[in-house]
Amino acid sequence: MKFIPTGSQTVGPFFSIGLDTLCQQPAMSPSPDAVLVQGTIFDGENAPIPDAVFEFWSDNEFVRAATNEDGNFFAVLKQPVNSLYFDVLIFMRGLMRPVLTRVYLGDERTFKEETSLQRVPPERRNTLCARAGETKNHFSWDVHMQGDRETVFFEF
């Protein structure tokens, strides 16, 4: 059999078709270690991205969350057991591969000893930190794909 090279294809613009079953979220658990992370993803022109998918990974869980038509997402997660963060893969239109970032739950001052965060320039660390919400275990984290508020992304 001979393989013929073919071009890669980005996700979309119809990526959202069929995501309802792929990204089902459980109801918020009464468990004390359950947290809600919600936010909005923006493109380089600060417009919301309606067809992105987030994968949150930790040592004890994997959760997938899709954005709605306003670019909003939410994920119900368990607090990581052996780390201070969630690794986050983002899939969206225009990307040939997902991008990798992290989200820390709380203020960057909380994570002074975290080695990976220390490698990030101080003025950019806040892009990796979800802000505490109005209720316990509720965090807000916006992602900017480009521009002067661009979220930090890691190579993998």
LUMVEXMI-89058 format. One record per atom (N, C-alpha, C): residue in three letters; x, y, z. Coordinates in steps of 0.001 Angstrom, whole numbers, padded with zeros to 6 digits, always signed. Layout:
ALAXYZ ...
This chain:
MET+000840-001162+000000 MET+000000+000000+000000 MET+000894+001237+000000 LYS+000533+002198-000808 LYS+001294+003437-000886 LYS+000482+004563-000247 PHE+001142+005323+000634 PHE+000481+006453+001267 PHE+000768+007716+000478 ILE-000254+008501+000267 ILE-000115+009759-000458 ILE-000222+010902+000552 PRO+000732+011821+000540 PRO+000642+012935+001477 PRO-000599+013784+001199 THR-001265+014161+002242 THR-002435+015032+002126 THR-002266+016209+003070 GLY-002983+017256+002787 GLY-002916+018452+003625 GLY-003655+018252+004934 SER-003216+018955+005941 SER-003924+018940+007220 SER-005176+019794+007107 GLN-006069+019603+008022 GLN-007286+020394+008029 GLN-007528+020906+009435 THR-007948+022151+009518 THR-008259+022706+010831 THR-009654+022280+011247 VAL-009959+022516+012482 VAL-011271+022220+013029 VAL-012238+023306+012573 GLY-013449+022916+012180 GLY-014492+023897+011887 GLY-014583+024218+010415 PRO-015518+025058+010039 PRO-016327+025897+010919 PRO-017522+025176+011531 PHE-017705+023907+011213 PHE-018866+023175+011719 PHE-018493+022266+012880 PHE-017494+022659+013630 PHE-016983+021832+014708 PHE-018021+021579+015795 SER-018938+022517+015978 SER-019898+022386+017072 SER-020950+021303+016824 ILE-021080+020850+015578 ILE-022058+019801+015293 ILE-021644+018527+016034 GLY-022534+017995+016836 GLY-022257+016757+017545 GLY-021524+016921+018862 LEU-021252+018146+019279 LEU-020512+018332+020527 LEU-021366+018141+021773 ASP-022680+018219+021642 ASP-023530+018088+022826 ASP-023263+016794+023579 THR-023181+015693+022871 THR-022933+014423+023555 THR-021475+014267+023952 LEU-020578+014906+023217 LEU-019152+014808+023505 LEU-018777+015553+024782 CYS-019477+016633+025057 CYS-019076+017534+026144 CYS-020095+017616+027268 GLN-020814+016573+027526 GLN-021786+016629+028608 GLN-021082+016794+029938 GLN-021599+017691+030750 GLN-021044+017975+032067 GLN-021979+017403+033132 PRO-021424+016834+034180 PRO-022278+016392+035280 PRO-022816+017595+036038 ALA-023885+017393+036774 ALA-024402+018468+037623 ALA-023377+018774+038707 MET-023390+020001+039185 MET-022436+020404+040222 MET-022579+019479+041422 SER-021508+018853+041782 SER-021499+017889+042872 SER-021458+018600+044213 PRO-022148+018073+045214 PRO-022060+018675+046547 PRO-020731+018367+047234 SER-019900+017582+046593 SER-018609+017217+047160 SER-017790+018471+047443 PRO-017094+018506+048582 PRO-016312+019698+048922 PRO-015139+019948+047985 ASP-014728+018947+047222 ASP-013603+019165+046314 ASP-014040+019525+044894 ALA-015344+019673+044650 ALA-015824+020058+043324 ALA-015686+021566+043141 VAL-015177+021965+041975 VAL-015042+023384+041657 VAL-015664+023648+040288 LEU-016135+024857+040110 LEU-016675+025296+038833 LEU-015723+026328+038250 VAL-015222+026055+037055 VAL-014393+027021+036330 VAL-015203+027458+035120 GLN-015420+028762+035003 GLN-016151+029267+033849 GLN-015456+030500+033307 GLY-015696+030767+032041 GLY-015070+031924+031430 GLY-015469+032057+029981 THR-014717+032889+029278 THR-014951+033164+027869 THR-013622+033094+027139 ILE-013645+032594+025916 ILE-012440+032559+025083 ILE-012589+033610+023986 PHE-011513+034387+023773 PHE-011529+035491+022818 PHE-010457+035297+021751 ASP-010729+035798+020545 ASP-009729+035768+019480 ASP-008865+037024+019552 GLY-008008+037226+018556 GLY-007089+038349+018556 GLY-007751+039708+018443 GLU-009001+039740+017982 GLU-009743+040995+017886 GLU-010690+041164+019063 ASN-010502+040359+020089 ASN-011307+040386+021314 ASN-012772+040003+021074 ALA-013010+039207+020036 ALA-014351+038684+019771 ALA-014444+037283+020367 PRO-015598+036934+020959 PRO-015757+035590+021523 PRO-015672+034515+020440 ILE-015154+033363+020814 ILE-015015+032232+019891 ILE-016103+031208+020229 PRO-017074+031017+019315 PRO-018222+030160+019638 PRO-018014+028667+019417 ASP-016876+028260+018896 ASP-016727+026844+018547 ASP-015388+026280+019010 ALA-015062+026521+020254 ALA-013829+025976+020836 ALA-014182+024860+021818 VAL-013228+023978+022031 VAL-013396+022900+023010 VAL-012200+022925+023952 PHE-012483+022844+025249 PHE-011464+022794+026292 PHE-011408+021380+026846 GLU-010207+020879+027071 GLU-010016+019633+027815 GLU-009200+019971+029052 PHE-009787+019754+030214 PHE-009121+019986+031496 PHE-008584+018651+031991 TRP-007284+018594+032259 TRP-006626+017371+032710 TRP-005981+017613+034062 SER-006148+016663+034957 SER-005436+016691+036239 SER-005026+015270+036572 ASP-004430+015113+037727 ASP-003962+013792+038134 ASP-005102+012825+038422 ASN-006306+013341+038633 ASN-007399+012447+039000 ASN-008628+012571+038099 GLU-008516+013306+036964 GLU-009722+013523+036181 GLU-009422+014138+034816 PHE-010385+013956+033921 PHE-010391+014577+032600 PHE-011806+015067+032341 VAL-011952+016332+031947 VAL-013269+016895+031644 VAL-013164+017696+030350 ARG-014154+017544+029494 ARG-014213+018282+028234 ARG-015368+019278+028308 ALA-015133+020502+027802 ALA-016165+021539+027812 ALA-016120+022313+026502 ALA-017277+022503+025895 ALA-017376+023273+024653 ALA-017891+024670+024958 THR-017546+025615+024088 THR-018066+026967+024249 THR-019449+027059+023616 ASN-020231+028026+024094 ASN-021527+028281+023476 ASN-021365+029373+022417 GLU-022475+029853+021877 GLU-022409+030845+020799 GLU-021797+032168+021242 ASP-021710+032409+022547 ASP-021097+033631+023076 ASP-019651+033416+023511 GLY-019101+032235+023231 GLY-017720+031943+023607 GLY-017544+031561+025063 ASN-018652+031350+025773 ASN-018589+030992+027194 ASN-018438+029486+027367 PHE-017728+029097+028409 PHE-017559+027683+028740 PHE-017675+027525+030250 PHE-017950+026309+030674 PHE-017882+025987+032101 PHE-017479+024533+032248 ALA-016805+024251+033340 ALA-016377+022881+033629 ALA-016485+022645+035126 VAL-017114+021546+035492 VAL-017186+021118+036893 VAL-016055+020122+037095 LEU-015149+020447+038008 LEU-013913+019685+038185 LEU-013699+019314+039641 LYS-012890+018299+039849 LYS-012433+017963+041200 LYS-011101+018655+041427 GLN-010881+019152+042637 GLN-009589+019756+042959 GLN-008502+018728+042676 PRO-007419+019128+041990 PRO-006322+018180+041774 PRO-005735+017715+043108 VAL-005366+016449+043168 VAL-004820+015881+044397 VAL-003331+016173+044526 ASN-002590+015994+043443 ASN-001131+016096+043511 ASN-000550+017271+042738 SER-001366+018245+042380 SER-000849+019407+041659 SER-001651+020642+042051 LEU-001167+021785+041609 LEU-001808+023061+041925 LEU-002589+023618+040745 TYR-002699+022861+039675 TYR-003258+023385+038438 TYR-003948+022281+037648 PHE-004645+022705+036594 PHE-005162+021808+035567 PHE-004408+022113+034281 ASP-003957+021081+033577 ASP-003470+021275+032215 ASP-004703+021424+031339 VAL-004644+022340+030369 VAL-005802+022608+029524 VAL-005376+022579+028059 LEU-006018+021711+027290 LEU-005853+021695+025834 LEU-007032+022444+025231 ILE-006755+023293+024245 ILE-007813+024046+023575 ILE-007782+023693+022092 PHE-008938+023264+021589 PHE-009132+022941+020180 PHE-010091+023983+019609 MET-009787+024494+018421 MET-010690+025476+017816 MET-010370+025651+016345 ARG-011263+026348+015662 ARG-011063+026633+014242 ARG-009757+027393+014040 GLY-009092+027098+012945 GLY-007858+027795+012623 GLY-006607+027184+013220 LEU-006749+026229+014116 LEU-005582+025578+014718 LEU-005347+024225+014059 MET-004116+023963+013704 MET-003775+022653+013155 MET-003625+021625+014275 ARG-003204+022089+015442 ARG-003052+021239+016629 ARG-003625+022009+017812 PRO-003994+021318+018866 PRO-004470+022050+020043 PRO-003332+022845+020674 VAL-003694+023853+021451 VAL-002704+024589+022234 VAL-002821+024128+023679 LEU-001700+024198+024395 LEU-001637+023751+025783 LEU-001401+024945+026689 THR-002217+025054+027718 THR-002023+026063+028745 THR-002324+025422+030089 ARG-002333+026221+031115 ARG-002681+025745+032460 ARG-003595+026753+033115 VAL-004360+026261+034076 VAL-005145+027170+034904 VAL-004895+026810+036362 TYR-004503+027828+037112 TYR-004299+027720+038556 TYR-005517+028332+039227 LEU-006021+027679+040255 LEU-007215+028172+040933 LEU-006815+029112+042059 GLY-006816+030385+041777 GLY-006471+031379+042786 GLY-005438+032359+042284 ASP-005048+033236+043157 ASP-004102+034301+042864 ASP-002699+033743+042691 GLU-001907+034340+041799 GLU-000551+033843+041537 GLU+000331+033863+042776 ARG+000031+034712+043749 ARG+000834+034750+044983 ARG+000729+033439+045754 THR-000361+032716+045535 THR-000560+031432+046199 THR+000445+030391+045719 PHE+000977+030576+044531 PHE+001786+029553+043882 PHE+003250+029955+043750 LYS+003767+030660+044711 LYS+005144+031168+044653 LYS+006172+030078+044414 GLU+005940+028891+044927 GLU+006922+027806+044836 GLU+006733+026918+043610 GLU+005703+027140+042812 GLU+005414+026273+041673 GLU+006427+026546+040559 THR+007222+025544+040226 THR+008340+025691+039298 THR+007914+026188+037919 SER+006892+025601+037335 SER+006472+025991+035987 SER+006014+027439+035935 LEU+005317+027869+036951 LEU+004830+029249+036981 LEU+005988+030234+037095 GLN+007059+029829+037743 GLN+008223+030707+037883 GLN+008927+030941+036549 ARG+008730+030065+035587 ARG+009343+030222+034264 ARG+008600+031240+033397 VAL+007398+031587+033803 VAL+006574+032537+033057 VAL+006919+033947+033527 PRO+007091+034904+032609 PRO+007376+036277+033035 PRO+006315+036771+034025 PRO+006734+037457+035082 PRO+005797+037886+036129 PRO+004575+038637+035604 GLU+004754+039463+034596 GLU+003634+040255+034079 GLU+002624+039416+033291 ARG+002946+038155+032993 ARG+002039+037290+032231 ARG+001418+036184+033075 ARG+001876+036007+034302 ARG+001389+034898+035142 ARG-000103+034974+035409 ASN-000629+036186+035507 ASN-002056+036307+035821 ASN-002949+035702+034740 THR-002422+035491+033516 THR-003232+034878+032461 THR-003492+033398+032731 LEU-002751+032828+033661 LEU-002900+031411+034009 LEU-003708+031200+035286 CYS-004112+032271+035936 CYS-004767+032168+037244 CYS-006247+032506+037151 ALA-007081+031565+037560 ALA-008520+031804+037620 ALA-008829+032597+038884 ARG-009674+033599+038737 ARG-010057+034436+039875 ARG-011180+033770+040662 ALA-011107+033900+041976 ALA-012166+033363+042828 ALA-013463+034109+042542 GLY-014556+033359+042488 GLY-015864+033950+042228 GLY-016551+034380+043505 GLU-017830+034677+043379 GLU-018606+035159+044519 GLU-018968+034046+045493 THR-018977+032818+045021 THR-019307+031704+045900 THR-018099+030784+046032 LYS-018118+029982+047078 LYS-017016+029053+047324 LYS-016866+028084+046146 ASN-015631+027792+045793 ASN-015303+026833+044732 ASN-015794+027252+043348 HIS-015969+028549+043143 HIS-016369+029081+041844 HIS-015242+029985+041351 PHE-014742+029709+040142 PHE-013609+030457+039599 PHE-013922+030952+038194 SER-013365+032099+037860 SER-013546+032706+036551 SER-012192+032810+035854 TRP-012138+032354+034601 TRP-010881+032361+033848 TRP-011173+032614+032378 ASP-010745+033759+031872 ASP-010899+034076+030460 ASP-009610+033739+029721 VAL-009758+033301+028481 VAL-008621+032922+027644 VAL-008593+033846+026431 HIS-007428+034419+026168 HIS-007221+035275+024996 HIS-006206+034576+024102 MET-006614+034258+022884 MET-005763+033495+021975 MET-004636+034334+021378 GLN-004830+035630+021270 GLN-003817+036532+020711 GLN-003989+037907+021332 GLY-003042+038785+021026 GLY-003165+040179+021438 GLY-002387+040495+022696 ASP-002586+041710+023193 ASP-001806+042161+024346 ASP-002203+041469+025646 ARG-003343+040796+025668 ARG-003742+040029+026859 ARG-003664+038522+026609 GLU-002864+038123+025613 GLU-002766+036712+025235 GLU-002423+035828+026429 THR-003156+034744+026552 THR-002901+033741+027581 THR-001565+033060+027286 VAL-000864+032659+028320 VAL+000392+031929+028146 VAL+000077+030523+027643 PHE+000781+030107+026596 PHE+000659+028753+026060 PHE+002024+028087+026126 PHE+002023+026768+026306 PHE+003255+025999+026463 PHE+003472+025107+025250 GLU+004728+024840+024925 GLU+005050+023886+023867 GLU+004973+022473+024428 PHE+004515+021551+023589 PHE+004514+020138+023976 PHE+004772+019277+022789 
